[in-house]
């Protein structure tokens, strides 16, 4: 990634952060070992089996609410090592009709990760896709856990004359650095009112890729039926702030140093995703803090059952429960958002939520408190 990006800058001049991040993320997932306790970061499915099990049971419940379509597509975006889906499918065996009706589809671009997923989920005979657009027709239940945070973003800084895009360029020592476009960028129409109100020096972030994916999912749900569950980290409302961050070897890493060797992410703008889905006609429930969502799905009861069946692992189960749900861990930083075909009604865990409208009080995004370390 480093050589390609430097070559592009020397040839074309400063490039947008969106291009820098896209190349860095592509190379990172193609080459570097991630996800587990020994990797650069840990995702919720790797913390405890409870996470994937509850999402599997959520999918079963959602399938019943959809009218038990057969066949239907069970889809995961960015399945990692396949841990979440393996746990979900195991839990879903409680309803043999669900397991018999599903066809498994995984959206994954990394050949290395596809090989891991294919081996781990071989019994379910997954079909792989490079993009959502190649999914076959039919109703679907889609899960996207920590997928949107890795999609590339553009950043803008407010100056006295407007919003200028942050660009990646090379300094005198041939190292990457950030600068600003000389002219204001016409992005104000895409920014929420709370972001536009940021003072001079404020940072705004836009993920066109995230909005496009949310819109594509919503269009598909309206046309074919189904539901999509998005779990990721970020504020529940659009807010100003610089959330670009990187992790390598379980420690924070400068985002512009050695691209492709660190996990590069940004907070998810859930209000923007909801807005894109609403434009496509989807019903929207949430966002709801992940901790509350998991509690409504019964994670405390599941933890008690696991601890009872294996007293030796009770402390580990308790620690995992705290990490997934506590307000000072993943419980409030992570959000859950559900998109459905209109008329389906609220899905399990989100019954008290109304479709996202407007924007409550602002919060500020900042890097360094996003993806949890192993």
N, C-alpha and C positions, 0 to 999 in steps of 0.2 A: 504494500500500500504506500509506503513512504516514497519509494522510487517513482511510482506512477504519479502520485500527487505532486511531487516536486517537478516532475517533467511537465505536467499539465500547467503548473503555475509559471514555469519558465517560458512555456510556449504561448500561453493564453493570457497571462497576468493573474491577478488575484482571483480566487474562486470562492463561491459561496460555501458556507459551512455545511449546507445540505449535501454538496458533492463530496466534501471531505469526510463527513460522517458516513455516508453511504458506502464509500470505498473501504473505510476502516472497519465498519461492521461486517461487511461481506468477507473480508480477509480474516477477520477474527474468528468468525464461526466456521470458516472453512478449515482452519489450521489449529486452533488452540483448544485444549481441553477445558471444559467449563462445567458449571452447574452443581457439582457435588461438593462435599465437605472439603475436598482437597483442591478444588478449583479456585477460580478467581472470585466467585460469588455463589450463593446458595439460593435457589428458588423454593417457594413454599412446598411443592411436592417432594423435594429432597429433604426437607426438614422432618416431615412426618407423613406416613401413609394416610393419616386422617384426612388430609386436604383432598387428595385425589378420590378417596372413597366417598366423601360427602358430595363432591361434584358429580361422581357417577350416579349417586342416588338422586341428586338434583335433576340429572338428565332423564332418569327413569320417570320421575314425577312429571317433568315437563312433557315427556312423550305421551303420558296418559292425558294431560291437559290438551294436547294437540289432537286427541282422538285416536291414539295408537296407530299412526300410519305405518304401513308395511308395503314395500321397504321404505326406509328413510336413511338419510346421511348423518352419521356422527362425525363431526369435523373438528380437528384441532389445528390452530395456527401456531407455528413455531413450537413443535412438541418436545424440544430439548432432547433428553435421553429416553423419552417415552415413559418416564416414571408416572406422571400424572395419569396418562391414559391406561397404563397397566393397572394402576390401583382402581381407577374408575370402572374399567371393564370387570375386574374381579368383584367389586361391590355390586355391579349391575346384574350379576348372575342370580341375584335374589329374584329377578323377574325374567325367567327364560324367554318369554315372548319378546321382551325388549331386545335381548341378545340375538334372537333369531331374526329380528326385523332389521337390524342395523347393518349398514355397510360403512366401513371405516375409511375415512379420507384424511390424509395428513398434508398440510401445506408447509413445505420445507424446501429450502433452496440449497442447503449444504449437503454435498454428497457424503461427507463423513458422518454427519448426524443421521442422514437417511439410513445408512448402513446399520447404525446402532438401533434406530427405531424399528427397522425391518426385522432385526433379530429378536428384539424384546417383545414385539407385538405380532410375531409371525402367525400365531394361532388365529388372529383376527383378520389376516390377509389384507393389510392396509394397501390403499392405492395412494400414490404420492402425486402431489401437484406443486408446481412452482408458483402458482398464483391462484387466488380465489376464482378467477374468471373461468378456469378450466374444470371446475366442479360440475358434475352432471346434474341435470334437473331433478327436482323432487324436494320434499320438505326436509329440513335439516335442523339439527341441534349442534350449535357451534360453541366451542370453548377457546378463548384466547387468554392465556395466563402469561403475563410479562412478555407480551408480543409487541404492543404498541410503543413501549419505552425505547425499543431499539430502532424504530423508524426514524429516518433523518429529519432534522429540523432546520429552519432558517432562524437566525437571530437578528434583531434590529435594536439599535440604540437611539433613544430620543435625544436629539440636539435641538437647539433653539429654532432651527428652520424646518424641523420635521423628523421623521424616522429614517435613519440611515442603516443600510444592511451591514452586518458584520461580515467581513471577508477574511479568508485565510491567505496569507502572503508569506514571503520569505524575507528574513532579516539579513543583515550584512554578514552573518555567520552561517547563512544557508539553513536556518532553523525556522520552523513554522511560527508565525505570530498572527494575532488578530489585528485588523485595521477596519476602517469604515469606508463605505462607498462614498465617492465625492458628492453625489447628488442624493436627495431624499428618495426613498423607495415608495411607490404608491401602494402602501399596504394598509393604510388607516381603515379602509372599509372592511378589512378582514379581522380587525382587532376589536375585542369587546370593549365596552365603555369604561370598565375599570382599568383595563390595560392602557387605553388611550389617555387616561388621566394621570399616568405615571409622570413624575417630574423629569426634568432634563437629567440625563444620565441613566434613566430607567431602561431596562432591557425587556423586550418582547420576544416571544418565541411562537413560531407557527410551524406545524407539521402538516404540509399539504398531503403527504403520503398517508398519514393517519386519518385525515378527513376523508380522503378518497376511499380507503379501505372500509371505513365505517359506512360511507354512502353506498358502496358496492354491496356490503352485507345487508344493509337495510332494504335496498332495492330487491335483492334476492328473497328476503323474508316476505316482503309484500307480495311478490309474484308467486312464490312457491310455498310459502308457509314455513313456520318454525320459530326458533328463538336462538339468540346469541348471547353468551355470557362473557363479559370482559372483566378481567381482574388485573390491576396494575397499580403503580404508585403515581401519585400526583394529587393536586388539589381538586376539590369537587367543583370549583368555579374557575373561570379564566382569570389569571392573575399575572402581574408583571414579575420578572425575576429571571436570573440566569441559573438554569438547572442542569446545564451540561456537566456531566461528570464521568469519571472513568475509574475502574477498579482493575488492579493487576496483582496477582499473588496475595489476595485478600486485603490489600491496602489501597487507599486512594492514590490515583496516578494522574499526573497532568494530562488533560485531554488531548493536547496537541503534540505530545511527545510520543514518538514511535507508534504512529497509528497502525492498527491491525494487531497489536500485541496486548491490548487492554480492552476490557468490556466498556464500551462507550454508549451511554444512554442519556435520556433526558426525561423529565417528568411528563406524564401524559396530561393533556388538556381535556378533561372529561366533558366539560361544557362544549368544547368544539366538536368532539365526537358525537355528542348527543344532538347538536345542532345540525351536523351533516346528515345524521340518520333521520332526523325529523323532516328535513327537506325532501328526503326520499320516501316519506310517508310512513315510516316505522313508528310503532309505539315504543316509549322509552320509560324504563323504571330505574330509578337511582340517579346519580351514584349514591351508594350506601357504604359506610366504612366496612372494610373486609372483616374486622373482628365481629361486628354486629351481625353481618351476613352469616358468618360461620356459626355464631351462637344460635341464630334462628334455625339453622339447619341441623343443630343437635351435636355440635362438636364436643361439648362438655360431657354429654352422655356417652359418646363414643370413646372419649379419653378415659372415663371411669371404667368402661368395659375392658379396654386394653390393659389398663393398670391392674384390674382384678384378675385377668387371665394370665398376666405375666408380672408378678410382684417385683421381680428383679429389674424390670424395665419401667417401673412406676415413676421414678424420678425423671427419666428421659422423656416419658410421655407428658409429664407435668411441665417440663421445660419447653417442649414443643408447643403445647397448648398456649403457654404464656407468650411465646414468640410469635405465634400466628395471630393472636387475638388481643394482646395487651395494647393499651393506648400508647405506651412508650416504646413499642416494638413495631410490628407490622399492622396492628389492629386499626389504626386511624390513618396512617400514611397511605396505605393501600385502599383502593376503592373497588366496589363491584357495581357494574352497570349492565343492564339487560335490555336488549332490543328484541322486539317481537312483532309478529304480524298483528295489525290492528284487530281488536276484538278478542284476543286470546285471554286478556286479563293478567293481573300481576302474577309472576312466577313465584315459586317457593323461595322464602327468605326475603322477598322484596314486596310482600303483601301490603305494607303500609306506605309504600312509595308511590308518588304520583309522577307522571311524565315530566321530565325536566323542562322548566320554563323560567325565564328571567335569570337573575343572578343575585345571590345573597351577598353579605358583606365580603369584602376582598380579603384574600390571603396572599402571601408573598411566596413565590417559589425561590428556592435557593439550592445550589448543588451541595452535595455532601451528606444529605439525609435521605437519600433515595434507596436504591437497591441494597438490601442488607448484605453484610459480609458473611462469609462462612462461619 
